[in-house]
Amino acid sequence: MLARSFPSDGRRYRLDVRRFVNLRGFAPRDERRAGSADDRRKTVIEQVEKDGMAARDSQPGPRIDRPDVAARRRAMALLARARRDELGDPVAARWPDHGARDLKPVEIGLVMLRGRIGGDGAPFNLGEATATRAVVELSGGERGFAQILGRDEEAARLAAIVDALWQRVAIRGDVETIVLAPIAERLAAEAAKARAETAATRVDFFTLVRGEDAA
């Protein structure tokens, strides 16, 4: 499992494509050595899930209903691919008094990107990529989380702020219309352009049938 030291705080993290995981406090070294690799991996996964549930239950802010989980996941995916100006301009214009504070310093680290041969083959480690994550809290208790590729700390913090603003039901429609909709339109246009460029280079193969074979 990949581990790296970060210059910001010196802690070590297990890094995968989805999250940073702090390796401290999982189990004593002797216990980690005991058992098979699958058993140790299962223990780590269970501990991560348990810590995540405990952190979620301990949050003082409003809880998000289960039907909203998919909508928030879509919003966070768009924020992770947004440009800095797509976040900073609307936040400064519409919600300058958001009052967000950092729950922890913005962190820069590495994630392991994984791929599949042919799109559906066995997964393999493609390589490492730089990622930045931020966690903020608004005055109303809403907590925003963001993790983006690259080293843009301000963009990660803005994405976390918008995620927190999205959790306010009263302004969620404005966040969707003013912030998320333009991002979705830009990404759709970029995807359509890429498909058009790919289609222009596509080669179709045909099978020619001889006269005696068709008889």
C-alpha positions in Angstrom: 0.0 0.0 0.0 1.3 3.4 -1.0 2.4 5.7 1.8 4.0 9.2 1.7 5.1 11.8 4.1 3.7 15.3 3.7 5.8 18.3 4.4 2.9 20.1 6.0 2.6 18.0 9.1 4.9 15.0 8.7 2.1 12.5 9.1 1.8 9.4 6.9 -1.2 8.5 4.8 -2.4 5.5 2.9 -3.5 7.0 -0.4 -5.9 5.7 -3.0 -8.0 7.2 -5.7 -10.9 8.2 -3.3 -9.4 9.5 -0.1 -6.5 10.2 2.2 -6.4 7.9 5.1 -4.3 8.6 8.2 -2.4 5.5 9.2 -1.9 6.5 12.8 -4.0 4.7 15.4 -5.2 1.7 13.4 -3.5 -1.1 15.4 -0.2 -1.7 17.2 2.7 -2.8 14.9 2.7 -6.4 16.3 -1.0 -6.7 15.5 -0.6 -5.4 12.0 2.0 -8.1 11.4 -0.2 -10.9 12.6 -2.6 -12.6 10.1 -2.7 -12.6 6.3 -2.5 -9.6 4.1 -6.2 -9.9 3.3 -7.1 -9.9 7.0 -5.0 -6.8 7.6 -6.6 -5.1 4.6 -10.1 -6.0 5.8 -9.2 -4.6 9.3 -8.0 -1.3 7.8 -11.1 -1.0 5.6 -13.5 -1.7 8.5 -11.6 0.8 10.7 -11.9 3.5 8.0 -15.6 2.9 7.6 -16.1 3.0 11.3 -14.1 6.2 11.7 -16.0 7.8 8.8 -19.4 6.9 10.4 -18.3 8.2 13.8 -17.1 11.5 12.3 -20.4 11.8 10.4 -22.5 11.2 13.5 -20.5 13.6 15.6 -21.0 16.5 13.2 -23.0 19.3 14.8 -24.4 20.6 11.5 -27.6 19.5 9.8 -27.8 15.9 8.6 -28.3 15.2 4.9 -31.2 12.9 4.1 -30.4 9.8 2.2 -32.3 10.9 -1.0 -29.9 13.8 -1.2 -26.8 11.7 -1.1 -26.8 11.1 -4.8 -27.4 14.8 -5.5 -24.6 15.9 -3.3 -22.3 13.3 -4.8 -23.1 14.8 -8.3 -22.5 18.3 -6.9 -19.1 17.4 -5.4 -18.1 15.7 -8.6 -18.8 18.9 -10.5 -16.9 21.0 -7.9 -13.9 18.7 -8.2 -13.6 19.5 -11.9 -14.5 23.2 -11.6 -12.1 26.0 -12.5 -11.2 28.5 -9.8 -13.0 31.4 -11.4 -16.1 29.3 -11.8 -16.2 29.1 -8.0 -14.7 32.3 -6.8 -16.7 34.7 -8.9 -20.2 33.5 -7.9 -19.2 33.1 -4.3 -17.8 36.6 -4.0 -20.8 38.1 -5.8 -23.7 36.2 -4.2 -22.4 34.9 -0.8 -19.6 37.2 0.3 -20.6 36.8 4.0 -20.5 33.0 4.1 -18.3 33.1 7.1 -16.5 29.8 6.3 -13.6 28.8 8.6 -11.1 26.0 8.0 -11.6 23.0 10.2 -8.1 21.9 9.3 -5.4 23.4 7.1 -5.7 22.7 3.3 -3.6 19.6 2.6 -1.7 18.6 -0.6 -0.8 15.0 -1.1 -0.8 12.1 -3.6 -3.4 9.7 -4.8 -3.0 6.5 -6.7 -4.9 6.5 -10.0 -6.2 3.2 -11.2 -7.2 2.1 -14.6 -8.8 -0.9 -16.4 -7.6 -2.4 -19.7 -10.3 -2.0 -22.2 -12.5 -0.2 -19.7 -13.7 -3.5 -18.1 -10.6 -5.5 -17.4 -8.8 -6.0 -14.1 -7.8 -2.8 -12.3 -4.2 -1.8 -12.2 -2.2 1.1 -10.6 -1.7 3.6 -13.4 0.4 6.1 -11.4 0.4 8.8 -8.8 -1.2 12.3 -9.1 -1.1 15.3 -6.9 -4.4 16.1 -5.1 -5.5 18.8 -2.7 -8.3 18.6 -0.1 -10.1 21.1 2.1 -12.6 21.0 5.0 -14.6 24.1 6.0 -17.5 24.9 8.3 -20.1 27.7 7.9 -21.5 29.7 10.7 -24.7 27.6 10.5 -22.8 24.4 11.1 -22.7 23.1 7.6 -19.5 21.4 6.8 -18.1 21.3 3.3 -15.5 18.9 1.9 -13.6 19.0 -1.4 -10.8 17.1 -3.0 -9.4 18.1 -6.4 -6.5 17.1 -8.6 -3.6 19.4 -8.6 -2.1 21.8 -6.1 -4.6 24.7 -6.2 -5.3 25.3 -2.5 -7.7 28.2 -3.1 -9.8 26.2 -5.6 -10.1 23.3 -3.2 -11.2 25.7 -0.4 -13.7 27.4 -2.7 -15.1 24.0 -3.7 -15.5 23.1 0.0 -17.3 26.4 0.6 -19.7 25.8 -2.2 -20.3 22.2 -1.0 -21.3 23.7 2.4 -23.5 26.3 0.8 -25.3 23.6 -1.2 -26.4 22.0 2.1 -28.5 25.0 2.9 -31.8 24.1 1.5 -33.0 27.7 1.2 -30.2 28.6 -1.3 -29.6 25.1 -2.9 -31.5 26.1 -6.0 -29.3 29.2 -6.4 -26.1 27.2 -6.0 -27.3 24.7 -8.6 -28.3 27.4 -11.1 -25.5 29.9 -10.6 -22.5 27.6 -9.8 -23.1 24.0 -10.8 -25.1 24.4 -14.0 -22.4 26.4 -15.9 -19.8 23.8 -14.8 -21.9 21.0 -16.1 -22.5 22.8 -19.4 -18.8 23.3 -19.9 -17.9 19.7 -19.1 -20.6 18.5 -21.5 -19.3 20.7 -24.3 -15.8 19.5 -23.7 -16.9 15.9 -23.7 -18.9 16.4 -27.0 -15.9 18.0 -28.6 -13.7 15.1 -27.6 -16.2 12.6 -29.0 -16.4 14.5 -32.3 -12.6 14.6 -32.6 -12.5 10.9 -31.9 -15.2 10.1 -34.3 -13.4 11.9 -37.1 -10.5 9.4 -36.8 -12.6 6.3 -36.5 -12.1 3.6 -39.2 -14.9 1.2 -40.0 -13.9 -2.2 -41.3 -16.2 -4.1 -43.8 -16.1 -7.7 -44.9 -16.2 -8.2 -48.7 -17.9 -11.2 -50.0 -16.9 -12.9 -53.2 -19.5 -13.9 -55.7 -18.9 -17.7 -55.3 -19.1 -17.4 -51.5 -22.5 -15.6 -51.8 -24.0 -18.4 -53.9 
